[in-house]
């Protein structure tokens, strides 16, 4: 049986990442049936295809995902992989521009759908189902009006819970397993990106031993962990390119201590959503300082 090197699920190390890492061909490089697990229907180079992940959680929920192949994909040359995690309530067709960019620039893009339960597609991580945390509730809801408790959560601890309670990390790890076994991927150049809820989820992936060592870098867009749930990455180096909008009121990057419901002295470097009523997040400065220190950057205190 042909043998290929690929990091095992959950394997973390201190190896180089990104452009400095040696190529690590995944199991799917150059393998022919019956060794390559069947994924039907198959996509041709430069095309995308909608698939369903074979893994299912105990609840039986399915994971549709869209897989885009680059135009220069040949099945034997390891190509980078970008996994895109959509925002709350969005789908696998979110941000098609990234698929187009991967097609034209030599990398695969996998866009999975988060578990919906009885509500909307979402990702569990970064404190979305952990309130109250170490510095209090993750939202400001004095009237108890928020009602986003997903069926998989059973009885939510407070009204601040707002995503599925399914194991989204296991879902992401299974996706990596499937794509890297069925296609030729450079396992040293797997990157995660996501917007809003998808961006928040990236911080969970970076701190869970099942996935932290399998990503070479993270690119969250307008996504921050909830206040009290920011943790440093556990597999180093861990490159982070985080994008926020200074005028964003939903996941504001800057502390806003004068806003109603802000944690005040208990969370000076936290922010609070002023658009939808009050979810609390870590500030951009708090996150970047934490990641800089973890990576040993010489300007981590700036």
ZADO-1210 file (C-alpha; in nm, 4 decimals, padded with zeros to 6 digits):
<atoms>
<atom x="00.0000" y="00.0000" z="00.0000" code="UNK" pos="1"/>
<atom x="00.1463" y="00.3393" z="-00.0896" code="UNK" pos="2"/>
<atom x="00.2464" y="00.5447" z="00.2119" code="UNK" pos="3"/>
<atom x="00.2384" y="00.9210" z="00.2508" code="UNK" pos="4"/>
<atom x="00.3350" y="01.1452" z="00.5382" code="UNK" pos="5"/>
<atom x="00.0603" y="01.3516" z="00.6973" code="UNK" pos="6"/>
<atom x="00.0242" y="01.4938" z="01.0502" code="UNK" pos="7"/>
<atom x="-00.2184" y="01.2870" z="01.2528" code="UNK" pos="8"/>
<atom x="-00.5377" y="01.4469" z="01.3772" code="UNK" pos="9"/>
<atom x="-00.4522" y="01.6604" z="01.6796" code="UNK" pos="10"/>
<atom x="-00.0756" y="01.6414" z="01.6258" code="UNK" pos="11"/>
<atom x="00.0971" y="01.9600" z="01.7364" code="UNK" pos="12"/>
<atom x="00.4638" y="02.0505" z="01.6963" code="UNK" pos="13"/>
<atom x="00.7119" y="02.3353" z="01.6867" code="UNK" pos="14"/>
<atom x="00.7925" y="02.2976" z="01.3150" code="UNK" pos="15"/>
<atom x="00.8097" y="02.5874" z="01.0690" code="UNK" pos="16"/>
<atom x="00.4849" y="02.6944" z="00.9095" code="UNK" pos="17"/>
<atom x="00.3753" y="02.8661" z="00.5928" code="UNK" pos="18"/>
<atom x="00.6391" y="02.9542" z="00.3342" code="UNK" pos="19"/>
<atom x="00.9277" y="02.8293" z="00.5539" code="UNK" pos="20"/>
<atom x="00.7890" y="02.4774" z="00.5973" code="UNK" pos="21"/>
<atom x="00.8976" y="02.1836" z="00.3821" code="UNK" pos="22"/>
<atom x="00.6296" y="02.0343" z="00.1621" code="UNK" pos="23"/>
<atom x="00.4348" y="01.7541" z="00.3324" code="UNK" pos="24"/>
<atom x="00.2352" y="01.5543" z="00.0744" code="UNK" pos="25"/>
<atom x="-00.0979" y="01.4354" z="00.2110" code="UNK" pos="26"/>
<atom x="-00.2289" y="01.0824" z="00.1765" code="UNK" pos="27"/>
<atom x="-00.4129" y="01.1747" z="-00.1416" code="UNK" pos="28"/>
<atom x="-00.1037" y="01.2649" z="-00.3462" code="UNK" pos="29"/>
<atom x="-00.0565" y="01.0346" z="-00.6420" code="UNK" pos="30"/>
<atom x="-00.2771" y="00.7598" z="-00.5026" code="UNK" pos="31"/>
<atom x="-00.5097" y="00.5637" z="-00.7260" code="UNK" pos="32"/>
<atom x="-00.8161" y="00.3623" z="-00.6332" code="UNK" pos="33"/>
<atom x="-00.8643" y="00.1531" z="-00.4258" code="UNK" pos="34"/>
<atom x="-00.6260" y="00.3401" z="-00.1960" code="UNK" pos="35"/>
<atom x="-00.7781" y="00.6845" z="-00.2353" code="UNK" pos="36"/>
<atom x="-01.1113" y="00.7118" z="-00.0513" code="UNK" pos="37"/>
<atom x="-01.3868" y="00.7802" z="-00.3034" code="UNK" pos="38"/>
<atom x="-01.5343" y="01.1287" z="-00.3045" code="UNK" pos="39"/>
<atom x="-01.8237" y="01.1644" z="-00.5444" code="UNK" pos="40"/>
<atom x="-01.8874" y="01.3543" z="-00.7545" code="UNK" pos="41"/>
<atom x="-01.5307" y="01.4443" z="-00.8491" code="UNK" pos="42"/>
<atom x="-01.4251" y="01.7948" z="-00.9489" code="UNK" pos="43"/>
<atom x="-01.2039" y="01.8686" z="-01.2479" code="UNK" pos="44"/>
<atom x="-00.9113" y="02.1124" z="-01.2219" code="UNK" pos="45"/>
<atom x="-01.0430" y="02.4668" z="-01.2012" code="UNK" pos="46"/>
<atom x="-01.3919" y="02.3567" z="-01.0956" code="UNK" pos="47"/>
<atom x="-01.5815" y="02.3278" z="-00.7690" code="UNK" pos="48"/>
<atom x="-01.8076" y="02.0527" z="-00.6465" code="UNK" pos="49"/>
<atom x="-02.0566" y="02.0221" z="-00.3591" code="UNK" pos="50"/>
<atom x="-01.9926" y="01.7219" z="-00.1340" code="UNK" pos="51"/>
<atom x="-02.1177" y="01.5800" z="00.1961" code="UNK" pos="52"/>
<atom x="-01.8702" y="01.4932" z="00.4701" code="UNK" pos="53"/>
<atom x="-01.8785" y="01.1256" z="00.5592" code="UNK" pos="54"/>
<atom x="-01.8311" y="01.2024" z="00.9287" code="UNK" pos="55"/>
<atom x="-02.1433" y="01.2698" z="01.1321" code="UNK" pos="56"/>
<atom x="-02.1826" y="01.3526" z="01.5014" code="UNK" pos="57"/>
<atom x="-02.4052" y="01.1349" z="01.7239" code="UNK" pos="58"/>
<atom x="-02.7000" y="01.3610" z="01.6343" code="UNK" pos="59"/>
<atom x="-02.6669" y="01.2554" z="01.2712" code="UNK" pos="60"/>
<atom x="-02.6365" y="01.6085" z="01.1316" code="UNK" pos="61"/>
<atom x="-02.4718" y="01.6247" z="00.7921" code="UNK" pos="62"/>
<atom x="-02.1954" y="01.8587" z="00.6771" code="UNK" pos="63"/>
<atom x="-02.2245" y="01.9747" z="00.3167" code="UNK" pos="64"/>
<atom x="-01.9104" y="02.1407" z="00.1872" code="UNK" pos="65"/>
<atom x="-01.7948" y="02.3032" z="-00.1336" code="UNK" pos="66"/>
<atom x="-01.4512" y="02.2103" z="-00.2662" code="UNK" pos="67"/>
<atom x="-01.2741" y="02.4250" z="-00.5242" code="UNK" pos="68"/>
<atom x="-00.9725" y="02.2860" z="-00.7125" code="UNK" pos="69"/>
<atom x="-00.7088" y="02.5158" z="-00.8618" code="UNK" pos="70"/>
<atom x="-00.6738" y="02.5258" z="-01.2384" code="UNK" pos="71"/>
<atom x="-00.3250" y="02.3728" z="-01.2141" code="UNK" pos="72"/>
<atom x="-00.4333" y="02.0796" z="-00.9958" code="UNK" pos="73"/>
<atom x="-00.2869" y="01.7510" z="-01.1259" code="UNK" pos="74"/>
<atom x="-00.3406" y="01.5117" z="-00.8348" code="UNK" pos="75"/>
<atom x="00.0307" y="01.4578" z="-00.7783" code="UNK" pos="76"/>
<atom x="00.1693" y="01.8027" z="-00.6900" code="UNK" pos="77"/>
<atom x="00.0828" y="01.8973" z="-00.3305" code="UNK" pos="78"/>
<atom x="-00.1198" y="02.2180" z="-00.3232" code="UNK" pos="79"/>
<atom x="-00.2023" y="02.4466" z="-00.0285" code="UNK" pos="80"/>
<atom x="-00.5502" y="02.4280" z="00.1217" code="UNK" pos="81"/>
<atom x="-00.7593" y="02.7121" z="00.2645" code="UNK" pos="82"/>
<atom x="-01.0607" y="02.6213" z="00.4778" code="UNK" pos="83"/>
<atom x="-01.3275" y="02.8905" z="00.4887" code="UNK" pos="84"/>
<atom x="-01.5712" y="02.9070" z="00.7822" code="UNK" pos="85"/>
<atom x="-01.8803" y="03.1125" z="00.7075" code="UNK" pos="86"/>
<atom x="-02.0508" y="03.3665" z="00.9300" code="UNK" pos="87"/>
<atom x="-02.3512" y="03.2923" z="01.1518" code="UNK" pos="88"/>
<atom x="-02.6490" y="03.1861" z="00.9397" code="UNK" pos="89"/>
<atom x="-02.4539" y="03.1850" z="00.6132" code="UNK" pos="90"/>
<atom x="-02.3759" y="02.8905" z="00.3848" code="UNK" pos="91"/>
<atom x="-02.1164" y="02.7178" z="00.1693" code="UNK" pos="92"/>
<atom x="-02.1700" y="02.9748" z="-00.1070" code="UNK" pos="93"/>
<atom x="-02.0446" y="03.2542" z="00.1190" code="UNK" pos="94"/>
<atom x="-01.7563" y="03.4634" z="-00.0204" code="UNK" pos="95"/>
<atom x="-01.7241" y="03.2973" z="-00.3638" code="UNK" pos="96"/>
<atom x="-01.4395" y="03.5373" z="-00.4388" code="UNK" pos="97"/>
<atom x="-01.2089" y="03.3212" z="-00.2271" code="UNK" pos="98"/>
<atom x="-01.2901" y="03.0141" z="-00.4355" code="UNK" pos="99"/>
<atom x="-01.2163" y="03.2098" z="-00.7518" code="UNK" pos="100"/>
<atom x="-00.8843" y="03.3288" z="-00.6083" code="UNK" pos="101"/>
<atom x="-00.7866" y="02.9730" z="-00.5153" code="UNK" pos="102"/>
<atom x="-00.8767" y="02.8525" z="-00.8633" code="UNK" pos="103"/>
<atom x="-00.6506" y="03.1119" z="-01.0243" code="UNK" pos="104"/>
<atom x="-00.3647" y="03.1006" z="-00.7728" code="UNK" pos="105"/>
<atom x="-00.2908" y="02.7347" z="-00.7139" code="UNK" pos="106"/>
<atom x="-00.4639" y="02.6360" z="-00.3910" code="UNK" pos="107"/>
<atom x="-00.7688" y="02.4332" z="-00.2908" code="UNK" pos="108"/>
<atom x="-01.0557" y="02.5916" z="-00.0979" code="UNK" pos="109"/>
<atom x="-01.2925" y="02.3920" z="00.1227" code="UNK" pos="110"/>
<atom x="-01.6029" y="02.5700" z="00.2527" code="UNK" pos="111"/>
<atom x="-01.8012" y="02.3584" z="00.5037" code="UNK" pos="112"/>
<atom x="-02.1441" y="02.4283" z="00.6525" code="UNK" pos="113"/>
<atom x="-02.1735" y="02.4620" z="01.0288" code="UNK" pos="114"/>
<atom x="-02.4339" y="02.2666" z="01.2236" code="UNK" pos="115"/>
<atom x="-02.7802" y="02.4234" z="01.2225" code="UNK" pos="116"/>
<atom x="-02.9695" y="02.2196" z="01.4831" code="UNK" pos="117"/>
<atom x="-03.3109" y="02.3880" z="01.4939" code="UNK" pos="118"/>
<atom x="-03.1831" y="02.7360" z="01.4055" code="UNK" pos="119"/>
<atom x="-02.9053" y="02.8618" z="01.1740" code="UNK" pos="120"/>
<atom x="-02.5688" y="02.7254" z="01.0560" code="UNK" pos="121"/>
<atom x="-02.3037" y="02.8101" z="01.3144" code="UNK" pos="122"/>
<atom x="-01.9723" y="02.7176" z="01.4772" code="UNK" pos="123"/>
<atom x="-01.9194" y="02.6332" z="01.8427" code="UNK" pos="124"/>
<atom x="-01.6088" y="02.7957" z="01.9880" code="UNK" pos="125"/>
<atom x="-01.4510" y="03.1051" z="02.1352" code="UNK" pos="126"/>
<atom x="-01.7088" y="03.1263" z="02.4128" code="UNK" pos="127"/>
<atom x="-02.0243" y="03.1123" z="02.1999" code="UNK" pos="128"/>
<atom x="-02.1652" y="02.8423" z="02.4308" code="UNK" pos="129"/>
<atom x="-01.9509" y="02.9016" z="02.7393" code="UNK" pos="130"/>
<atom x="-02.1189" y="03.1879" z="02.9222" code="UNK" pos="131"/>
<atom x="-02.0757" y="03.2828" z="03.1986" code="UNK" pos="132"/>
<atom x="-01.6982" y="03.2884" z="03.1673" code="UNK" pos="133"/>
<atom x="-01.4176" y="03.3868" z="03.3994" code="UNK" pos="134"/>
<atom x="-01.5121" y="03.7545" z="03.3982" code="UNK" pos="135"/>
<atom x="-01.8878" y="03.7140" z="03.3800" code="UNK" pos="136"/>
<atom x="-02.1584" y="03.6642" z="03.1164" code="UNK" pos="137"/>
<atom x="-02.0532" y="03.7031" z="02.7545" code="UNK" pos="138"/>
<atom x="-02.3452" y="03.9329" z="02.6816" code="UNK" pos="139"/>
<atom x="-02.5459" y="04.2152" z="02.8348" code="UNK" pos="140"/>
<atom x="-02.9101" y="04.1074" z="02.8414" code="UNK" pos="141"/>
<atom x="-03.0707" y="04.2623" z="03.1505" code="UNK" pos="142"/>
<atom x="-03.4241" y="04.1785" z="03.0334" code="UNK" pos="143"/>
<atom x="-03.3442" y="03.8186" z="02.9345" code="UNK" pos="144"/>
<atom x="-03.4658" y="03.8795" z="02.5790" code="UNK" pos="145"/>
<atom x="-03.2040" y="03.6872" z="02.3802" code="UNK" pos="146"/>
<atom x="-03.3358" y="03.3526" z="02.2597" code="UNK" pos="147"/>
<atom x="-03.0732" y="03.1627" z="02.0592" code="UNK" pos="148"/>
<atom x="-03.0405" y="02.8405" z="02.2591" code="UNK" pos="149"/>
<atom x="-02.9746" y="02.5622" z="02.0068" code="UNK" pos="150"/>
<atom x="-03.1337" y="02.2196" z="02.0485" code="UNK" pos="151"/>
<atom x="-02.7959" y="02.0466" z="02.0877" code="UNK" pos="152"/>
<atom x="-02.7266" y="02.2596" z="02.3958" code="UNK" pos="153"/>
<atom x="-03.0218" y="02.1293" z="02.5928" code="UNK" pos="154"/>
<atom x="-03.0623" y="02.3852" z="02.8709" code="UNK" pos="155"/>
<atom x="-02.8352" y="02.6852" z="02.8082" code="UNK" pos="156"/>
<atom x="-02.6717" y="02.8305" z="03.1192" code="UNK" pos="157"/>
<atom x="-02.7844" y="03.1836" z="03.0302" code="UNK" pos="158"/>
<atom x="-02.9229" y="03.3822" z="02.7375" code="UNK" pos="159"/>
<atom x="-02.5764" y="03.4560" z="02.5987" code="UNK" pos="160"/>
<atom x="-02.5422" y="03.1207" z="02.4193" code="UNK" pos="161"/>
<atom x="-02.5992" y="03.1637" z="02.0457" code="UNK" pos="162"/>
<atom x="-02.4530" y="02.8753" z="01.8413" code="UNK" pos="163"/>
<atom x="-02.4754" y="02.4999" z="01.8148" code="UNK" pos="164"/>
<atom x="-02.3279" y="02.2973" z="02.1006" code="UNK" pos="165"/>
<atom x="-02.2157" y="02.0238" z="01.8615" code="UNK" pos="166"/>
<atom x="-01.8407" y="01.9581" z="01.8469" code="UNK" pos="167"/>
<atom x="-01.7408" y="02.1896" z="01.5638" code="UNK" pos="168"/>
<atom x="-01.3711" y="02.1143" z="01.6174" code="UNK" pos="169"/>
<atom x="-01.4312" y="01.7438" z="01.5505" code="UNK" pos="170"/>
<atom x="-01.6251" y="01.8483" z="01.2412" code="UNK" pos="171"/>
<atom x="-01.3322" y="02.0590" z="01.1153" code="UNK" pos="172"/>
<atom x="-01.0797" y="01.7829" z="01.1895" code="UNK" pos="173"/>
<atom x="-01.2907" y="01.5326" z="00.9958" code="UNK" pos="174"/>
<atom x="-01.3036" y="01.7708" z="00.7003" code="UNK" pos="175"/>
<atom x="-00.9248" y="01.7980" z="00.6989" code="UNK" pos="176"/>
<atom x="-00.8967" y="01.4194" z="00.7130" code="UNK" pos="177"/>
<atom x="-01.1327" y="01.3725" z="00.4193" code="UNK" pos="178"/>
<atom x="-00.9917" y="01.6400" z="00.1899" code="UNK" pos="179"/>
<atom x="-00.6292" y="01.5441" z="00.2566" code="UNK" pos="180"/>
<atom x="-00.7042" y="01.1757" z="00.1956" code="UNK" pos="181"/>
<atom x="-00.8998" y="01.2290" z="-00.1249" code="UNK" pos="182"/>
<atom x="-00.6895" y="01.5067" z="-00.2800" code="UNK" pos="183"/>
<atom x="-00.3242" y="01.6024" z="-00.3075" code="UNK" pos="184"/>
<atom x="-00.2692" y="01.8661" z="-00.0396" code="UNK" pos="185"/>
<atom x="00.0461" y="02.0141" z="00.1098" code="UNK" pos="186"/>
<atom x="-00.0295" y="01.9364" z="00.4749" code="UNK" pos="187"/>
<atom x="00.2235" y="02.1994" z="00.5874" code="UNK" pos="188"/>
<atom x="00.0276" y="02.4742" z="00.4119" code="UNK" pos="189"/>
<atom x="-00.3270" y="02.4418" z="00.5420" code="UNK" pos="190"/>
<atom x="-00.4771" y="02.7747" z="00.6434" code="UNK" pos="191"/>
<atom x="-00.8017" y="02.8735" z="00.8123" code="UNK" pos="192"/>
<atom x="-01.0095" y="03.1827" z="00.7483" code="UNK" pos="193"/>
<atom x="-01.3543" y="03.2875" z="00.8601" code="UNK" pos="194"/>
<atom x="-01.5841" y="03.5837" z="00.9012" code="UNK" pos="195"/>
<atom x="-01.7711" y="03.6832" z="01.2181" code="UNK" pos="196"/>
<atom x="-01.8802" y="03.3537" z="01.3834" code="UNK" pos="197"/>
<atom x="-01.6403" y="03.1734" z="01.1500" code="UNK" pos="198"/>
<atom x="-01.3604" y="03.4081" z="01.2550" code="UNK" pos="199"/>
<atom x="-01.4395" y="03.3549" z="01.6227" code="UNK" pos="200"/>
<atom x="-01.4215" y="02.9799" z="01.5651" code="UNK" pos="201"/>
<atom x="-01.0634" y="03.0041" z="01.4357" code="UNK" pos="202"/>
<atom x="-00.9441" y="03.0908" z="01.7860" code="UNK" pos="203"/>
<atom x="-01.0957" y="02.7652" z="01.9084" code="UNK" pos="204"/>
<atom x="-00.9173" y="02.5696" z="01.6377" code="UNK" pos="205"/>
<atom x="-00.5870" y="02.7303" z="01.7403" code="UNK" pos="206"/>
<atom x="-00.6268" y="02.6241" z="02.1034" code="UNK" pos="207"/>
<atom x="-00.7611" y="02.2705" z="02.0595" code="UNK" pos="208"/>
<atom x="-00.4959" y="01.9947" z="02.0342" code="UNK" pos="209"/>
<atom x="-00.7017" y="01.8118" z="01.7718" code="UNK" pos="210"/>
<atom x="-00.6572" y="02.0908" z="01.5174" code="UNK" pos="211"/>
<atom x="-00.4011" y="02.3459" z="01.6375" code="UNK" pos="212"/>
<atom x="-00.1015" y="02.1713" z="01.4794" code="UNK" pos="213"/>
<atom x="-00.2798" y="02.1117" z="01.1512" code="UNK" pos="214"/>
<atom x="-00.3114" y="02.4774" z="01.0484" code="UNK" pos="215"/>
<atom x="-00.0146" y="02.6825" z="00.9291" code="UNK" pos="216"/>
<atom x="-00.1908" y="03.0125" z="00.9924" code="UNK" pos="217"/>
<atom x="-00.5192" y="03.1839" z="01.0721" code="UNK" pos="218"/>
<atom x="-00.7012" y="03.4766" z="00.9108" code="UNK" pos="219"/>
<atom x="-01.0083" y="03.5837" z="01.1091" code="UNK" pos="220"/>
<atom x="-01.2157" y="03.8690" z="00.9658" code="UNK" pos="221"/>
<atom x="-01.4290" y="04.0746" z="01.2076" code="UNK" pos="222"/>
<atom x="-01.4099" y="03.7887" z="01.4567" code="UNK" pos="223"/>
<atom x="-01.2901" y="03.7964" z="01.8191" code="UNK" pos="224"/>
<atom x="-01.3315" y="03.5480" z="02.1036" code="UNK" pos="225"/>
<atom x="-01.5837" y="03.6414" z="02.3679" code="UNK" pos="226"/>
<atom x="-01.4650" y="03.8322" z="02.6732" code="UNK" pos="227"/>
<atom x="-01.2874" y="03.5919" z="02.9045" code="UNK" pos="228"/>
<atom x="-01.2356" y="03.3274" z="02.6363" code="UNK" pos="229"/>
<atom x="-00.9221" y="03.4545" z="02.4658" code="UNK" pos="230"/>
<atom x="-00.6404" y="03.1997" z="02.4894" code="UNK" pos="231"/>
<atom x="-00.2994" y="03.1859" z="02.3179" code="UNK" pos="232"/>
<atom x="-00.2350" y="02.9363" z="02.0377" code="UNK" pos="233"/>
<atom x="-00.0867" y="02.6053" z="02.1504" code="UNK" pos="234"/>
<atom x="00.1061" y="02.4986" z="01.8388" code="UNK" pos="235"/>
<atom x="00.3853" y="02.7388" z="01.7519" code="UNK" pos="236"/>
<atom x="00.4655" y="02.9267" z="01.5443" code="UNK" pos="237"/>
<atom x="00.1064" y="03.0321" z="01.4831" code="UNK" pos="238"/>
<atom x="00.0831" y="03.3160" z="01.2292" code="UNK" pos="239"/>
<atom x="-00.2216" y="03.5393" z="01.2704" code="UNK" pos="240"/>
<atom x="-00.3507" y="03.7957" z="01.0221" code="UNK" pos="241"/>
<atom x="-00.6606" y="03.9406" z="01.1862" code="UNK" pos="242"/>
<atom x="-00.8791" y="04.2003" z="01.0167" code="UNK" pos="243"/>
<atom x="-01.1250" y="04.4245" z="01.2002" code="UNK" pos="244"/>
<atom x="-01.3256" y="04.7293" z="01.1018" code="UNK" pos="245"/>
<atom x="-01.2663" y="05.0315" z="01.3197" code="UNK" pos="246"/>
<atom x="-01.6299" y="05.1423" z="01.2748" code="UNK" pos="247"/>
<atom x="-01.7737" y="04.7923" z="01.3261" code="UNK" pos="248"/>
<atom x="-02.0404" y="04.7973" z="01.5985" code="UNK" pos="249"/>
<atom x="-02.1110" y="04.4222" z="01.6010" code="UNK" pos="250"/>
<atom x="-01.7603" y="04.2955" z="01.6855" code="UNK" pos="251"/>
<atom x="-01.5893" y="04.6252" z="01.7711" code="UNK" pos="252"/>
<atom x="-01.2093" y="04.6029" z="01.7869" code="UNK" pos="253"/>
<atom x="-01.1557" y="04.8924" z="02.0275" code="UNK" pos="254"/>
<atom x="-01.2542" y="04.9050" z="02.3957" code="UNK" pos="255"/>
<atom x="-01.5719" y="05.1090" z="02.4444" code="UNK" pos="256"/>
<atom x="-01.6022" y="05.1432" z="02.8235" code="UNK" pos="257"/>
<atom x="-01.8763" y="05.4060" z="02.7996" code="UNK" pos="258"/>
<atom x="-02.1159" y="05.1723" z="02.6154" code="UNK" pos="259"/>
<atom x="-02.4081" y="05.0253" z="02.8129" code="UNK" pos="260"/>
<atom x="-02.3202" y="04.6853" z="02.9534" code="UNK" pos="261"/>
<atom x="-01.9427" y="04.7171" z="02.9223" code="UNK" pos="262"/>
<atom x="-01.7575" y="04.5222" z="03.1906" code="UNK" pos="263"/>
<atom x="-01.5774" y="04.8338" z="03.3098" code="UNK" pos="264"/>
<atom x="-01.2778" y="04.7743" z="03.5355" code="UNK" pos="265"/>
<atom x="-01.3379" y="04.3981" z="03.5221" code="UNK" pos="266"/>
<atom x="-01.2628" y="04.4005" z="03.1510" code="UNK" pos="267"/>
<atom x="-01.0816" y="04.7162" z="03.0502" code="UNK" pos="268"/>
<atom x="-00.9478" y="04.5589" z="02.7298" code="UNK" pos="269"/>
<atom x="-01.2828" y="04.4128" z="02.6243" code="UNK" pos="270"/>
<atom x="-01.5459" y="04.5511" z="02.3887" code="UNK" pos="271"/>
<atom x="-01.9226" y="04.5233" z="02.3643" code="UNK" pos="272"/>
<atom x="-02.1499" y="04.4994" z="02.0637" code="UNK" pos="273"/>
<atom x="-02.3627" y="04.8130" z="02.0360" code="UNK" pos="274"/>
<atom x="-02.5579" y="04.7092" z="01.7270" code="UNK" pos="275"/>
<atom x="-02.7550" y="04.4043" z="01.8379" code="UNK" pos="276"/>
<atom x="-02.7741" y="04.4600" z="02.2098" code="UNK" pos="277"/>
<atom x="-02.4584" y="04.3567" z="02.3806" code="UNK" pos="278"/>
<atom x="-02.2248" y="04.0609" z="02.3187" code="UNK" pos="279"/>
<atom x="-01.8877" y="04.1080" z="02.4859" code="UNK" pos="280"/>
<atom x="-01.5576" y="04.0375" z="02.3101" code="UNK" pos="281"/>
<atom x="-01.1834" y="04.0591" z="02.3616" code="UNK" pos="282"/>
<atom x="-01.0346" y="04.3702" z="02.2025" code="UNK" pos="283"/>
<atom x="-00.8039" y="04.3578" z="01.9016" code="UNK" pos="284"/>
<atom x="-00.5103" y="04.4798" z="02.1106" code="UNK" pos="285"/>
<atom x="-00.5645" y="04.2127" z="02.3747" code="UNK" pos="286"/>
<atom x="-00.5755" y="03.9387" z="02.1104" code="UNK" pos="287"/>
<atom x="-00.2725" y="04.0518" z="01.9119" code="UNK" pos="288"/>
<atom x="-00.0609" y="04.1031" z="02.2245" code="UNK" pos="289"/>
<atom x="-00.1489" y="03.7540" z="02.3466" code="UNK" pos="290"/>
<atom x="-00.0585" y="03.5926" z="02.0133" code="UNK" pos="291"/>
<atom x="00.2591" y="03.7998" z="01.9795" code="UNK" pos="292"/>
<atom x="00.3809" y="03.6879" z="02.3219" code="UNK" pos="293"/>
<atom x="00.2974" y="03.3245" z="02.2437" code="UNK" pos="294"/>
<atom x="00.4979" y="03.3466" z="01.9209" code="UNK" pos="295"/>
<atom x="00.7918" y="03.5146" z="02.0945" code="UNK" pos="296"/>
<atom x="00.7643" y="03.8375" z="01.8989" code="UNK" pos="297"/>
<atom x="00.9996" y="04.1064" z="02.0253" code="UNK" pos="298"/>
<atom x="00.7285" y="04.3756" z="02.0165" code="UNK" pos="299"/>
<atom x="00.4612" y="04.1797" z="02.1976" code="UNK" pos="300"/>
<atom x="00.4083" y="04.4562" z="02.4498" code="UNK" pos="301"/>
<atom x="00.3245" y="04.7211" z="02.1895" code="UNK" pos="302"/>
</atoms>
